[in-house]
């Protein structure tokens, strides 16, 4: 096996759904700097429709998406028995969203992202 393939196998893949191109680019850069590979999905439906999410060690998804909400995406993943850890990015999440996220096993990280809060949470969830 080539060294590039061995390196790719060692990287943990994070699936990211973020509609803001600048934020998405920043997330890709930050996660790559932490030694993770990133699979970007254009919207929530693309992630839900993905044939195989097994390579993803974690999903990072914006709550406010143009097609469906992040928590609806998590509901659909859980209905498919996909138990991959999920980090839901939300600005000023309401108590109802916090309860719903807890019910489906998603972790909320509040935006704006400050410091290393997202990468620290990723390392906590996936090592």
Contact map, one row per residue, 1 for C-alpha under 8 A:
1110110000000000000000000000000000000000000000000000000000000000000000000000000000000000000000000000000000000000000000000000000
1111110000000000000000000000000000000000000000000000000000000000000000000000000000000000000000000000000000000000000000000000000
1111111000000000000000000000000000000000000000000000000000000000000000000000000000000000000000000000000000000000000000000000000
0111111100000000000000000000000000000000000000000000000000000000000000000000000000000000000000000000000000000000000000000000000
1111111110000000000000000000000000000000000000000000000000000000000000000000000000000000000000000000000000000000000000000000000
1111111111000000000000000000000000000000000000000000000000000000000000000000000000000000000000000000000000000000000000000000000
0011111111100000000000000000000000000000000000000000000000000000000000000000000000000000000000000000000000000000000000000000000
0001111111100000000000000000000000001000000000000000000000000000000000000000000000000000000000000000000000000000000000000000000
0000111111110000000000000000000000000000000000000000000000000000000000000000000000000000000000000000000000000000000000000000000
0000011111110000000000000000000000000000000000000000000000000000000000000000000000000000000000000000000000000000000000000000000
0000001111111000000000000000000000111000000000000000000000000000000000000000000000000000000000000000000000000000000000000000000
0000000011111100000000000000000000111000000000000000000110000000000000000000000000000000000000000000000000000000000000000000000
0000000000111110000000000000000000011110000000000000001111000000000000000000000000000000000000000000000000000000000000000000000
0000000000011111000000000000000000011110000000000000000111110000000000000000000000000000000000000000000000000000000000000000000
0000000000001111100000000000000000000111100000000000000111110000000000000000000000000000000000000000000000000000000000000000000
0000000000000111110000010000000000000111100000000000000000111000000000000000000000000000000000000000000000000000000000000000000
0000000000000011111000010000000000000001111100100000000000111100000000000000000000000000000000000000000000000000000000000000000
0000000000000001111110110000000000000000111000000000000000001100100000000000000000000000000000000000000000000000000000000000000
0000000000000000111110010000000000000000011000000000000000000100110000000000000000000000000000000000000000000000000000000000000
0000000000000000011111110000000000000000000000000000000000000000000000000000000000000000000000000000000000000000000000000000000
0000000000000000011111111000000000000000000000000000000000000000000000000000000000000000000000000000000000000000000000000000000
0000000000000000000111111100000000000000000000000000000000000000000000000000000000000000000000000000000000000000000000000000000
0000000000000000010111111110000000000000000000000000000000000000000000000000000000000000000000000000000000000000000000000000000
0000000000000001111111111111000000000000000000000000000000000000000000000000000000000000000000000000000000000000000000000000000
0000000000000000000011111111100000000000000000000000000000000000000000000000000000000000000000000000000000000000000000000000000
0000000000000000000001111111110000000000000000000000000000000000000000000000000000000000000000000000000000000000000000000000000
0000000000000000000000111111111000000000000000000000000000000000000000000000000000000000000000000000000000000000000000000000000
0000000000000000000000011111111100000100000000000000000000000000000000000000000000000000000000000000000000000000000000000000000
0000000000000000000000001111111110000000000000000000000000000000000000000000000000000000000000000000000000000000000000000000000
0000000000000000000000000111111111000000000000000000000000000000000000000000000000000000000000000000000000000000000000000000000
0000000000000000000000000011111111111100000000000000000000000000000000000000000000000000000000000000000000000000000000100000000
0000000000000000000000000001111111111100000000000000000000000000000000000000000000000000000000000000000000000000000000000000000
0000000000000000000000000000111111110000000000000000000000000000000000000000000000000000000000000000000000000000000000000000000
0000000000000000000000000000011111110000000000000000000000000000000000000000000000000000000000000000000000000000000000100000000
0000000000110000000000000000001111111000000000000000000000000000000000000000000000000000000000000000000000000000000000000000000
0000000000111100000000000000001111111100000000000000000000000000000000000000000000000000000000000000000000000000000000000000000
0000000100111100000000000000001100111110000000000000000000000000000000000000000000000000000000000000000000000000000000000000000
0000000000001111000000000001001100011111000000000000000000000000000000000000000000000000000000000000000000000000000000000000000
0000000000001111000000000000000000001111100000000000000000000000000000000000000000000000000000000000000000000000000000000000000
0000000000000011100000000000000000000111110000000000000000000000000000000000000000000000000000000000000000000000000000000000000
0000000000000011110000000000000000000011111101100000000000000000000000000000000000000000000000000000000000000000000000000000000
0000000000000000111000000000000000000001111101000000000000000000000000000000000000000000000000000000000000000000000000000000000
0000000000000000111000000000000000000000111111100000000000000000111000000000000000000000000000000000000000000000000000000000000
0000000000000000100000000000000000000000111111110000000000000000101111001000000000000000000000000000000000000000000000000000000
0000000000000000000000000000000000000000001111111000000000000000001100001000000000000000000000000000000000000000000000000000000
0000000000000000000000000000000000000000111111111100000000000000000000000000000000000000000000000000000000000000000000000000000
0000000000000000100000000000000000000000101111111100000000000000000000001000000000000000000000000000000000000000000000000000000
0000000000000000000000000000000000000000000111111100000000000000000000001001100000000000000000000000000000000000000000000000000
0000000000000000000000000000000000000000000011111110000000000000000000000000000000000000000000000000000000000000000000000000000
0000000000000000000000000000000000000000000001111111100000000000000000000000000000000000000000000000000000000000000000000000000
0000000000000000000000000000000000000000000000001111100000000000000000000000000000000000000000000000000000000000000000000000000
0000000000000000000000000000000000000000000000000111111000000000000000000000000000000000000000000000000000000000000000000000000
0000000000000000000000000000000000000000000000000111111100000000000000000000000001000000000000000000000000000000000000000000000
0000000000000000000000000000000000000000000000000001111110000000000000000000000000010000000000000000000000000000000000000000000
0000000000001000000000000000000000000000000000000001111110000000000000000000000000000000000000000000000000000000000000000000000
0000000000011110000000000000000000000000000000000000111111100000000000000000000000010000000000000000000000000000000000000000000
0000000000011110000000000000000000000000000000000000011111100000000000000000000000011000000000000000000000000000000000000000010
0000000000001110000000000000000000000000000000000000000111110000000000000000000000011110000000000000000000000000000000000100110
0000000000000111100000000000000000000000000000000000000111111000000000000000000000011110000000000000000000000000000000000000000
0000000000000111100000000000000000000000000000000000000001111100000000000000000000000111100000000000000000000000000000000000000
0000000000000001110000000000000000000000000000000000000000111110000001000000000000000111100000000000000000000000000000000000000
0000000000000000111000000000000000000000000000000000000000011111100011000000000000000001110000000000000000000000000000000000000
0000000000000000000000000000000000000000000000000000000000001111100011100000000000000001110000000000000000000000000000000000000
0000000000000000000000000000000000000000000000000000000000000111110111000000000000000000010000000000000000000000000000000000000
0000000000000000011000000000000000000000001100000000000000000111111111000000000000000000000000000000000000000000000000000000000
0000000000000000001000000000000000000000001000000000000000000001111110000000000000000000000000000000000000000000000000000000000
0000000000000000000000000000000000000000001110000000000000000000111110000000000000000000000000000000000000000000000000000000000
0000000000000000000000000000000000000000000110000000000000000001111111011000000000000000000000000000000000000000000000000000000
0000000000000000000000000000000000000000000100000000000000000111111111111000000000000000000000000000000000000000000000000000000
0000000000000000000000000000000000000000000100000000000000001111100111111100000000000001000000000000000000000000000000000000000
0000000000000000000000000000000000000000000000000000000000000010000011111110000000000001000000001001100000000000000000000000000
0000000000000000000000000000000000000000000000000000000000000000000111111111000000000000000000000000000000000000000000000000000
0000000000000000000000000000000000000000000110110000000000000000000111111111100000000000000000000000000000000000000000000000000
0000000000000000000000000000000000000000000000000000000000000000000001111111110000000100000000000000000101000000000000000000000
0000000000000000000000000000000000000000000000000000000000000000000000111111111000000000000000000000000100000000000000000000000
0000000000000000000000000000000000000000000000010000000000000000000000011111111100000000000000000000000000000000000000000000000
0000000000000000000000000000000000000000000000010000000000000000000000001111111111100000000000000000000000000000000000000000000
0000000000000000000000000000000000000000000000000000000000000000000000000111111111100000000000000000000100000000000000000000000
0000000000000000000000000000000000000000000000000000000000000000000000000011111111000000000000000000000000000000000000000000000
0000000000000000000000000000000000000000000000000000000000000000000000000001111111000000000000000000000000000000000000000000000
0000000000000000000000000000000000000000000000000000000000000000000000000000111111100000000000000000000000000000000000000000000
0000000000000000000000000000000000000000000000000000100000000000000000000000111111110000000000000000000000000000000000000000000
0000000000000000000000000000000000000000000000000000000000000000000000000000110011111000000000000000000000000000000000000000000
0000000000000000000000000000000000000000000000000000010111100000000000000000000001111100000000000000000000000000000000000000000
0000000000000000000000000000000000000000000000000000000011100000000000000000000000111110000000000000000011000000000000000000100
0000000000000000000000000000000000000000000000000000000001111000000000000100000000011111000000000000000011100000000000000000000
0000000000000000000000000000000000000000000000000000000001111000000000000000000000001111100000000000000001111000000000000000000
0000000000000000000000000000000000000000000000000000000000011110000001100000000000000111110000000000000001111000000000000000000
0000000000000000000000000000000000000000000000000000000000011110000000000000000000000011111000000000000000011110000000000000000
0000000000000000000000000000000000000000000000000000000000000111000000000000000000000001111110000000000000011110000000000000000
0000000000000000000000000000000000000000000000000000000000000000000000000000000000000000111110000000000000000111000000000000000
0000000000000000000000000000000000000000000000000000000000000000000000000000000000000000011111000000000000000110000000000000000
0000000000000000000000000000000000000000000000000000000000000000000000000000000000000000011111101100000000000100000000000000000
0000000000000000000000000000000000000000000000000000000000000000000000000000000000000000000111111100000000000000000000000000000
0000000000000000000000000000000000000000000000000000000000000000000000000000000000000000000011111110000000000000000000000000000
0000000000000000000000000000000000000000000000000000000000000000000000000000000000000000000001111111000000000000000000000000000
0000000000000000000000000000000000000000000000000000000000000000000000100000000000000000000011111111100000000000000000000000000
0000000000000000000000000000000000000000000000000000000000000000000000000000000000000000000011111111110000010000000000000000000
0000000000000000000000000000000000000000000000000000000000000000000000000000000000000000000000111111111000000000000000000000000
0000000000000000000000000000000000000000000000000000000000000000000000100000000000000000000000011111111100000000000000000000000
0000000000000000000000000000000000000000000000000000000000000000000000100000000000000000000000001111111111110000000000000000000
0000000000000000000000000000000000000000000000000000000000000000000000000000000000000000000000000111111111100000000000000000000
0000000000000000000000000000000000000000000000000000000000000000000000000000000000000000000000000011111111000000000000000000000
0000000000000000000000000000000000000000000000000000000000000000000000000110010000000000000000000001111111000000000000000000000
0000000000000000000000000000000000000000000000000000000000000000000000000000000000001100000000000000111111100000000000000000000
0000000000000000000000000000000000000000000000000000000000000000000000000100000000001111000000000000111111110000000000000000000
0000000000000000000000000000000000000000000000000000000000000000000000000000000000000111000000000000110011111000000000000000000
0000000000000000000000000000000000000000000000000000000000000000000000000000000000000011110000000100100001111100000000000000000
0000000000000000000000000000000000000000000000000000000000000000000000000000000000000011110000000000000000111110100011000000000
0000000000000000000000000000000000000000000000000000000000000000000000000000000000000000111110000000000000011111100000000000000
0000000000000000000000000000000000000000000000000000000000000000000000000000000000000000111100000000000000001111110000000000000
0000000000000000000000000000000000000000000000000000000000000000000000000000000000000000001000000000000000000111110000000000000
0000000000000000000000000000000000000000000000000000000000000000000000000000000000000000000000000000000000001111111111000000000
0000000000000000000000000000000000000000000000000000000000000000000000000000000000000000000000000000000000000011111110000000000
0000000000000000000000000000000000000000000000000000000000000000000000000000000000000000000000000000000000000000111110000000000
0000000000000000000000000000000000000000000000000000000000000000000000000000000000000000000000000000000000000000111111110000000
0000000000000000000000000000000000000000000000000000000000000000000000000000000000000000000000000000000000001000111111111000000
0000000000000000000000000000000000000000000000000000000000000000000000000000000000000000000000000000000000001000100111111100000
0000000000000000000000000000001001000000000000000000000000000000000000000000000000000000000000000000000000000000000111111110000
0000000000000000000000000000000000000000000000000000000000000000000000000000000000000000000000000000000000000000000111111111000
0000000000000000000000000000000000000000000000000000000000000000000000000000000000000000000000000000000000000000000011111111100
0000000000000000000000000000000000000000000000000000000001000000000000000000000000000000000000000000000000000000000001111111111
0000000000000000000000000000000000000000000000000000000000000000000000000000000000000000000000000000000000000000000000111111111
0000000000000000000000000000000000000000000000000000000000000000000000000000000000000000000000000000000000000000000000011111111
0000000000000000000000000000000000000000000000000000000001000000000000000000000000001000000000000000000000000000000000001111111
0000000000000000000000000000000000000000000000000000000011000000000000000000000000000000000000000000000000000000000000000111111
0000000000000000000000000000000000000000000000000000000000000000000000000000000000000000000000000000000000000000000000000111111
